[in-house]
Amino acid sequence: MQKFYKVFLIVFIVIIAINGYALSRNLGADLTSEDNMKFLISIACGLLGIGLLFILNTWSKIGVKK
């Protein structure tokens, strides 16, 4: 994996970790409450970014001539 991809992988993991920590985990609180939705959307975007990162990395390996 190139250094460029590794940097973005670390950024996406940090975003997911920060937003996972910020979720309100009260027993009575609903996970999809209005306060948690911005964190859930951000976590989903981070997971999507990691998925796209691995797809781009795979495509870059396919394009390299041996």
Backbone as JSON Lines, residues from 0, in Angstrom:
{"i":0,"aa":"M","n":[0.85,-1.17,0.0],"ca":[0.0,0.0,0.0],"c":[0.9,1.24,0.0]}
{"i":1,"aa":"Q","n":[0.58,2.16,-0.86],"ca":[1.39,3.37,-0.98],"c":[1.19,4.26,0.24]}
{"i":2,"aa":"K","n":[2.18,5.12,0.46],"ca":[2.11,6.03,1.61],"c":[0.89,6.94,1.54]}
{"i":3,"aa":"F","n":[0.52,7.34,0.33],"ca":[-0.66,8.18,0.13],"c":[-1.91,7.5,0.67]}
{"i":4,"aa":"Y","n":[-2.07,6.22,0.38],"ca":[-3.23,5.47,0.85],"c":[-3.16,5.23,2.36]}
{"i":5,"aa":"K","n":[-1.99,5.02,2.88],"ca":[-1.83,4.8,4.32],"c":[-2.23,6.03,5.13]}
{"i":6,"aa":"V","n":[-1.9,7.2,4.62],"ca":[-2.27,8.44,5.31],"c":[-3.78,8.56,5.4]}
{"i":7,"aa":"F","n":[-4.48,8.33,4.3],"ca":[-5.93,8.43,4.32],"c":[-6.56,7.31,5.15]}
{"i":8,"aa":"L","n":[-5.96,6.14,5.17],"ca":[-6.46,5.06,6.02],"c":[-6.42,5.47,7.49]}
{"i":9,"aa":"I","n":[-5.33,6.08,7.9],"ca":[-5.21,6.55,9.29],"c":[-6.23,7.65,9.57]}
{"i":10,"aa":"V","n":[-6.42,8.56,8.62],"ca":[-7.39,9.65,8.81],"c":[-8.8,9.09,8.98]}
{"i":11,"aa":"F","n":[-9.18,8.13,8.13],"ca":[-10.52,7.55,8.23],"c":[-10.7,6.79,9.54]}
{"i":12,"aa":"I","n":[-9.7,6.07,9.98],"ca":[-9.8,5.33,11.24],"c":[-9.94,6.29,12.42]}
{"i":13,"aa":"V","n":[-9.2,7.39,12.39],"ca":[-9.3,8.39,13.47],"c":[-10.7,9.02,13.48]}
{"i":14,"aa":"I","n":[-11.25,9.32,12.31],"ca":[-12.59,9.9,12.23],"c":[-13.62,8.94,12.82]}
{"i":15,"aa":"I","n":[-13.52,7.67,12.47],"ca":[-14.45,6.67,12.99],"c":[-14.31,6.55,14.51]}
{"i":16,"aa":"A","n":[-13.07,6.54,15.0],"ca":[-12.85,6.4,16.44],"c":[-13.39,7.59,17.22]}
{"i":17,"aa":"I","n":[-13.15,8.79,16.74],"ca":[-13.64,9.99,17.43],"c":[-15.16,10.02,17.47]}
{"i":18,"aa":"N","n":[-15.79,9.7,16.36],"ca":[-17.25,9.74,16.32],"c":[-17.87,8.58,17.09]}
{"i":19,"aa":"G","n":[-17.2,7.44,17.13],"ca":[-17.68,6.34,17.95],"c":[-17.63,6.68,19.42]}
{"i":20,"aa":"Y","n":[-16.61,7.41,19.82],"ca":[-16.49,7.84,21.21],"c":[-17.54,8.9,21.56]}
{"i":21,"aa":"A","n":[-17.9,9.72,20.58],"ca":[-18.81,10.84,20.84],"c":[-20.28,10.43,20.89]}
{"i":22,"aa":"L","n":[-20.61,9.21,20.46],"ca":[-22.01,8.77,20.49],"c":[-22.53,8.75,21.91]}
{"i":23,"aa":"S","n":[-23.77,9.13,22.07],"ca":[-24.41,9.1,23.38],"c":[-24.88,7.69,23.65]}
{"i":24,"aa":"R","n":[-24.35,7.09,24.7],"ca":[-24.67,5.7,25.0],"c":[-25.5,5.55,26.25]}
{"i":25,"aa":"N","n":[-26.37,6.5,26.52],"ca":[-27.25,6.38,27.67],"c":[-28.22,5.23,27.45]}
{"i":26,"aa":"L","n":[-28.64,4.61,28.53],"ca":[-29.52,3.46,28.42],"c":[-30.85,3.82,27.78]}
{"i":27,"aa":"G","n":[-31.35,4.99,28.06],"ca":[-32.63,5.41,27.51],"c":[-32.54,6.07,26.15]}
{"i":28,"aa":"A","n":[-31.34,6.38,25.71],"ca":[-31.17,7.11,24.45],"c":[-31.26,6.15,23.26]}
{"i":29,"aa":"D","n":[-31.95,6.6,22.25],"ca":[-32.07,5.83,21.02],"c":[-30.82,6.08,20.17]}
{"i":30,"aa":"L","n":[-30.3,5.03,19.55],"ca":[-29.08,5.17,18.75],"c":[-29.31,6.08,17.55]}
{"i":31,"aa":"T","n":[-30.54,6.1,17.04],"ca":[-30.84,6.93,15.87],"c":[-31.49,8.26,16.26]}
{"i":32,"aa":"S","n":[-31.23,8.71,17.48],"ca":[-31.78,10.0,17.9],"c":[-31.11,11.13,17.13]}
{"i":33,"aa":"E","n":[-31.69,12.29,17.21],"ca":[-31.19,13.44,16.44],"c":[-29.76,13.81,16.83]}
{"i":34,"aa":"D","n":[-29.44,13.64,18.11],"ca":[-28.08,13.97,18.57],"c":[-27.04,13.0,18.01]}
{"i":35,"aa":"N","n":[-27.42,11.75,17.83],"ca":[-26.47,10.75,17.36],"c":[-26.38,10.65,15.85]}
{"i":36,"aa":"M","n":[-27.35,11.17,15.12],"ca":[-27.37,10.99,13.67],"c":[-26.16,11.6,12.98]}
{"i":37,"aa":"K","n":[-25.7,12.76,13.44],"ca":[-24.53,13.37,12.79],"c":[-23.29,12.51,12.99]}
{"i":38,"aa":"F","n":[-23.19,11.84,14.13],"ca":[-22.05,10.96,14.36],"c":[-22.17,9.67,13.56]}
{"i":39,"aa":"L","n":[-23.39,9.14,13.46],"ca":[-23.6,7.92,12.68],"c":[-23.33,8.16,11.19]}
{"i":40,"aa":"I","n":[-23.74,9.31,10.68],"ca":[-23.48,9.63,9.28],"c":[-21.98,9.77,9.04]}
{"i":41,"aa":"S","n":[-21.28,10.38,9.98],"ca":[-19.84,10.54,9.85],"c":[-19.13,9.19,9.91]}
{"i":42,"aa":"I","n":[-19.59,8.3,10.78],"ca":[-19.0,6.96,10.85],"c":[-19.25,6.21,9.54]}
{"i":43,"aa":"A","n":[-20.47,6.33,9.0],"ca":[-20.78,5.67,7.73],"c":[-19.9,6.2,6.6]}
{"i":44,"aa":"C","n":[-19.68,7.5,6.58],"ca":[-18.8,8.09,5.56],"c":[-17.36,7.61,5.72]}
{"i":45,"aa":"G","n":[-16.91,7.47,6.96],"ca":[-15.57,6.95,7.2],"c":[-15.42,5.51,6.72]}
{"i":46,"aa":"L","n":[-16.44,4.68,6.97],"ca":[-16.41,3.3,6.49],"c":[-16.46,3.23,4.97]}
{"i":47,"aa":"L","n":[-17.25,4.1,4.37],"ca":[-17.31,4.17,2.91],"c":[-15.95,4.6,2.35]}
{"i":48,"aa":"G","n":[-15.3,5.55,3.01],"ca":[-13.98,6.0,2.58],"c":[-12.95,4.89,2.67]}
{"i":49,"aa":"I","n":[-13.0,4.08,3.73],"ca":[-12.06,2.96,3.85],"c":[-12.31,1.94,2.74]}
{"i":50,"aa":"G","n":[-13.58,1.68,2.45],"ca":[-13.89,0.75,1.36],"c":[-13.38,1.26,0.02]}
{"i":51,"aa":"L","n":[-13.6,2.53,-0.26],"ca":[-13.1,3.1,-1.52],"c":[-11.58,3.13,-1.57]}
{"i":52,"aa":"L","n":[-10.97,3.32,-0.42],"ca":[-9.51,3.33,-0.35],"c":[-8.94,1.98,-0.77]}
{"i":53,"aa":"F","n":[-9.54,0.89,-0.28],"ca":[-9.05,-0.43,-0.66],"c":[-9.35,-0.75,-2.12]}
{"i":54,"aa":"I","n":[-10.47,-0.25,-2.64],"ca":[-10.76,-0.45,-4.06],"c":[-9.73,0.29,-4.92]}
{"i":55,"aa":"L","n":[-9.43,1.54,-4.57],"ca":[-8.43,2.3,-5.33],"c":[-7.06,1.66,-5.24]}
{"i":56,"aa":"N","n":[-6.71,1.13,-4.08],"ca":[-5.43,0.46,-3.92],"c":[-5.36,-0.79,-4.8]}
{"i":57,"aa":"T","n":[-6.44,-1.55,-4.85],"ca":[-6.47,-2.74,-5.7],"c":[-6.37,-2.37,-7.16]}
{"i":58,"aa":"W","n":[-7.08,-1.34,-7.59],"ca":[-7.01,-0.9,-8.96],"c":[-5.6,-0.42,-9.33]}
{"i":59,"aa":"S","n":[-4.92,0.23,-8.39],"ca":[-3.56,0.69,-8.7],"c":[-2.61,-0.5,-8.86]}
{"i":60,"aa":"K","n":[-2.85,-1.58,-8.13],"ca":[-2.01,-2.77,-8.28],"c":[-2.28,-3.48,-9.6]}
{"i":61,"aa":"I","n":[-3.52,-3.45,-10.07],"ca":[-3.87,-4.11,-11.33],"c":[-3.22,-3.38,-12.49]}
{"i":62,"aa":"G","n":[-3.15,-2.06,-12.41],"ca":[-2.62,-1.28,-13.52],"c":[-1.11,-1.32,-13.68]}
{"i":63,"aa":"V","n":[-0.39,-1.85,-12.68],"ca":[1.08,-1.87,-12.73],"c":[1.52,-3.01,-13.65]}
{"i":64,"aa":"K","n":[2.38,-2.67,-14.62],"ca":[2.91,-3.69,-15.52],"c":[4.1,-4.37,-14.87]}
{"i":65,"aa":"K","n":[4.17,-5.66,-15.1],"ca":[5.27,-6.45,-14.5],"c":[6.4,-6.61,-15.5]}
